Amino acid sequence: MDNSILEAVEARLPQLRGLNAVIAFDCGDDGSIVVDATGPSPEISDDDVADADCILKISQANLQKLITGKLDPMLAFTMGKLKVKGSMGIAAKLSSMLN
């Protein structure tokens, strides 16, 4: 996983306070990031992607665009650039928290 993406996700962690879920960004061969937002302070964890409440399958390039606000999450989902496995409700809540 690209370090700039990891740093961008770490910078957004405080915004995920209260999400009360484990989210995984699965970028295929480029790696994955699992965010545990079940506690008082969200953190990047080393949990298995399969254990996440919501898995977002997205390319590393599109994840970068999503985090920087250059790609709208709903548009990415509609265009097939973002696939959601697990709770759609958590994905929608995540989207609103990152805007």
CYANA upper distance limits for C-alpha pairs under 8 A (distance plus 0.5 A):
  1 MET  CA      5 ILE  CA      7.78
  1 MET  CA      6 LEU  CA      7.76
  1 MET  CA     30 ASP  CA      5.99
  1 MET  CA     31 GLY  CA      5.75
  1 MET  CA     32 SER  CA      7.31
  1 MET  CA     60 GLN  CA      8.15
  2 ASP  CA      6 LEU  CA      7.11
  2 ASP  CA     60 GLN  CA      8.42
  3 ASN  CA      7 GLU  CA      6.62
  4 SER  CA      8 ALA  CA      6.61
  5 ILE  CA      9 VAL  CA      6.65
  5 ILE  CA     63 LEU  CA      8.24
  5 ILE  CA     64 GLN  CA      6.55
  5 ILE  CA     67 ILE  CA      8.45
  6 LEU  CA     10 GLU  CA      6.63
  6 LEU  CA     33 ILE  CA      8.17
  7 GLU  CA     11 ALA  CA      6.66
  8 ALA  CA     12 ARG  CA      6.96
  8 ALA  CA     67 ILE  CA      7.38
  8 ALA  CA     68 THR  CA      8.48
  9 VAL  CA     13 LEU  CA      6.89
  9 VAL  CA     67 ILE  CA      7.77
 10 GLU  CA     43 GLU  CA      8.08
 10 GLU  CA     44 ILE  CA      7.78
 12 ARG  CA     16 LEU  CA      7.67
 12 ARG  CA     98 LEU  CA      7.90
 13 LEU  CA     17 ARG  CA      7.75
 13 LEU  CA     41 SER  CA      8.48
 13 LEU  CA     42 PRO  CA      6.19
 13 LEU  CA     43 GLU  CA      7.10
 14 PRO  CA     41 SER  CA      7.64
 14 PRO  CA     42 PRO  CA      7.19
 15 GLN  CA     97 MET  CA      6.67
 15 GLN  CA     98 LEU  CA      7.16
 16 LEU  CA     37 ALA  CA      6.91
 16 LEU  CA     42 PRO  CA      6.98
 16 LEU  CA     94 LEU  CA      7.81
 16 LEU  CA     97 MET  CA      6.97
 16 LEU  CA     98 LEU  CA      8.20
 17 ARG  CA     37 ALA  CA      6.89
 17 ARG  CA     40 PRO  CA      7.13
 17 ARG  CA     41 SER  CA      6.78
 17 ARG  CA     42 PRO  CA      6.55
 18 GLY  CA     37 ALA  CA      7.60
 18 GLY  CA     38 THR  CA      7.95
 18 GLY  CA     40 PRO  CA      7.92
 19 LEU  CA     37 ALA  CA      6.38
 19 LEU  CA     38 THR  CA      7.38
 19 LEU  CA     90 ILE  CA      8.14
 19 LEU  CA     93 LYS  CA      7.95
 19 LEU  CA     94 LEU  CA      7.85
 20 ASN  CA     37 ALA  CA      5.76
 20 ASN  CA     38 THR  CA      4.52
 20 ASN  CA     39 GLY  CA      7.45
 21 ALA  CA     36 ASP  CA      6.97
 21 ALA  CA     37 ALA  CA      5.77
 21 ALA  CA     38 THR  CA      5.58
 21 ALA  CA     52 ALA  CA      8.22
 21 ALA  CA     53 ASP  CA      6.61
 21 ALA  CA     54 CYS  CA      8.35
 21 ALA  CA     90 ILE  CA      7.93
 22 VAL  CA     34 VAL  CA      7.55
 22 VAL  CA     35 VAL  CA      6.18
 22 VAL  CA     36 ASP  CA      5.00
 22 VAL  CA     37 ALA  CA      6.23
 22 VAL  CA     38 THR  CA      7.11
 22 VAL  CA     51 ASP  CA      8.32
 22 VAL  CA     52 ALA  CA      5.36
 22 VAL  CA     53 ASP  CA      5.78
 22 VAL  CA     54 CYS  CA      7.21
 23 ILE  CA     34 VAL  CA      6.26
 23 ILE  CA     35 VAL  CA      5.69
 23 ILE  CA     36 ASP  CA      7.05
 23 ILE  CA     37 ALA  CA      8.19
 23 ILE  CA     52 ALA  CA      5.84
 23 ILE  CA     53 ASP  CA      6.53
 23 ILE  CA     54 CYS  CA      5.51
 23 ILE  CA     55 ILE  CA      6.40
 23 ILE  CA     56 LEU  CA      8.08
 24 ALA  CA     32 SER  CA      7.37
 24 ALA  CA     33 ILE  CA      6.12
 24 ALA  CA     34 VAL  CA      4.73
 24 ALA  CA     35 VAL  CA      6.64
 24 ALA  CA     49 VAL  CA      6.23
 24 ALA  CA     52 ALA  CA      6.42
 24 ALA  CA     54 CYS  CA      6.88
 24 ALA  CA     55 ILE  CA      5.22
 24 ALA  CA     56 LEU  CA      6.53
 25 PHE  CA     32 SER  CA      5.93
 25 PHE  CA     33 ILE  CA      5.62
 25 PHE  CA     34 VAL  CA      6.82
 25 PHE  CA     55 ILE  CA      6.56
 25 PHE  CA     56 LEU  CA      5.39
 25 PHE  CA     57 LYS  CA      6.58
 25 PHE  CA     58 ILE  CA      7.47
 26 ASP  CA     31 GLY  CA      7.05
 26 ASP  CA     32 SER  CA      5.01
 26 ASP  CA     33 ILE  CA      7.20
 26 ASP  CA     49 VAL  CA      7.88
 26 ASP  CA     55 ILE  CA      7.24
 26 ASP  CA     56 LEU  CA      6.39
 26 ASP  CA     57 LYS  CA      5.21
 26 ASP  CA     58 ILE  CA      6.68
 26 ASP  CA     59 SER  CA      8.32
 27 CYS  CA     31 GLY  CA      5.89
 27 CYS  CA     32 SER  CA      5.99
 27 CYS  CA     57 LYS  CA      6.53
 27 CYS  CA     58 ILE  CA      5.76
 27 CYS  CA     59 SER  CA      5.38
 27 CYS  CA     60 GLN  CA      5.96
 28 GLY  CA     32 SER  CA      7.66
 28 GLY  CA     57 LYS  CA      8.05
 28 GLY  CA     58 ILE  CA      8.32
 28 GLY  CA     59 SER  CA      7.69
 30 ASP  CA     59 SER  CA      8.47
 30 ASP  CA     60 GLN  CA      7.19
 32 SER  CA     49 VAL  CA      7.97
 33 ILE  CA     44 ILE  CA      7.50
 33 ILE  CA     45 SER  CA      8.24
 34 VAL  CA     44 ILE  CA      6.23
 34 VAL  CA     45 SER  CA      6.04
 34 VAL  CA     46 ASP  CA      7.11
 34 VAL  CA     47 ASP  CA      6.95
 34 VAL  CA     48 ASP  CA      8.11
 34 VAL  CA     49 VAL  CA      6.98
 34 VAL  CA     52 ALA  CA      8.00
 35 VAL  CA     42 PRO  CA      7.37
 35 VAL  CA     43 GLU  CA      6.18
 35 VAL  CA     44 ILE  CA      4.97
 35 VAL  CA     45 SER  CA      6.30
 36 ASP  CA     42 PRO  CA      6.09
 36 ASP  CA     43 GLU  CA      5.94
 36 ASP  CA     44 ILE  CA      6.62
 36 ASP  CA     45 SER  CA      6.63
 37 ALA  CA     41 SER  CA      7.36
 37 ALA  CA     42 PRO  CA      4.67
 37 ALA  CA     43 GLU  CA      7.03
 38 THR  CA     42 PRO  CA      7.36
 47 ASP  CA     51 ASP  CA      7.42
 47 ASP  CA     52 ALA  CA      8.49
 48 ASP  CA     52 ALA  CA      7.88
 49 VAL  CA     55 ILE  CA      7.67
 50 ALA  CA     55 ILE  CA      8.38
 53 ASP  CA     86 GLY  CA      6.42
 53 ASP  CA     87 SER  CA      6.83
 53 ASP  CA     90 ILE  CA      8.38
 54 CYS  CA     84 VAL  CA      7.47
 54 CYS  CA     85 LYS  CA      6.35
 54 CYS  CA     86 GLY  CA      5.09
 54 CYS  CA     87 SER  CA      5.77
 54 CYS  CA     88 MET  CA      7.98
 54 CYS  CA     90 ILE  CA      7.13
 54 CYS  CA     91 ALA  CA      7.25
 55 ILE  CA     84 VAL  CA      6.29
 55 ILE  CA     85 LYS  CA      5.50
 55 ILE  CA     86 GLY  CA      6.74
 56 LEU  CA     82 LEU  CA      7.08
 56 LEU  CA     83 LYS  CA      6.22
 56 LEU  CA     84 VAL  CA      5.32
 56 LEU  CA     85 LYS  CA      6.96
 56 LEU  CA     91 ALA  CA      8.48
 57 LYS  CA     82 LEU  CA      6.21
 57 LYS  CA     83 LYS  CA      5.49
 57 LYS  CA     84 VAL  CA      6.85
 57 LYS  CA     85 LYS  CA      8.28
 58 ILE  CA     62 ASN  CA      6.87
 58 ILE  CA     63 LEU  CA      6.65
 58 ILE  CA     81 LYS  CA      6.69
 58 ILE  CA     82 LEU  CA      5.45
 58 ILE  CA     83 LYS  CA      7.18
 59 SER  CA     63 LEU  CA      6.58
 59 SER  CA     81 LYS  CA      8.04
 60 GLN  CA     64 GLN  CA      6.75
 61 ALA  CA     65 LYS  CA      6.99
 62 ASN  CA     66 LEU  CA      6.51
 62 ASN  CA     71 LEU  CA      7.78
 62 ASN  CA     81 LYS  CA      7.82
 63 LEU  CA     67 ILE  CA      6.61
 64 GLN  CA     68 THR  CA      6.74
 65 LYS  CA     69 GLY  CA      6.56
 65 LYS  CA     70 LYS  CA      5.29
 65 LYS  CA     71 LEU  CA      5.67
 66 LEU  CA     70 LYS  CA      6.41
 66 LEU  CA     71 LEU  CA      5.15
 66 LEU  CA     72 ASP  CA      6.94
 66 LEU  CA     73 PRO  CA      7.11
 67 ILE  CA     71 LEU  CA      8.43
 67 ILE  CA     98 LEU  CA      8.44
 69 GLY  CA     99 ASN  CA      8.24
 71 LEU  CA     75 LEU  CA      7.87
 71 LEU  CA     76 ALA  CA      7.20
 72 ASP  CA     76 ALA  CA      6.56
 73 PRO  CA     77 PHE  CA      6.64
 73 PRO  CA     82 LEU  CA      8.11
 73 PRO  CA     95 SER  CA      6.97
 74 MET  CA     78 THR  CA      6.61
 75 LEU  CA     79 MET  CA      6.53
 76 ALA  CA     80 GLY  CA      6.64
 76 ALA  CA     81 LYS  CA      5.38
 76 ALA  CA     82 LEU  CA      5.81
 77 PHE  CA     81 LYS  CA      6.36
 77 PHE  CA     82 LEU  CA      5.10
 77 PHE  CA     83 LYS  CA      6.66
 77 PHE  CA     84 VAL  CA      8.46
 78 THR  CA     82 LEU  CA      8.40
 84 VAL  CA     88 MET  CA      7.39
 84 VAL  CA     91 ALA  CA      7.84
 87 SER  CA     91 ALA  CA      7.03
 88 MET  CA     92 ALA  CA      6.65
 89 GLY  CA     93 LYS  CA      6.67
 90 ILE  CA     94 LEU  CA      6.44
 91 ALA  CA     95 SER  CA      6.67
 92 ALA  CA     96 SER  CA      6.93
 93 LYS  CA     97 MET  CA      6.72
 94 LEU  CA     98 LEU  CA      6.78
 95 SER  CA     99 ASN  CA      7.06
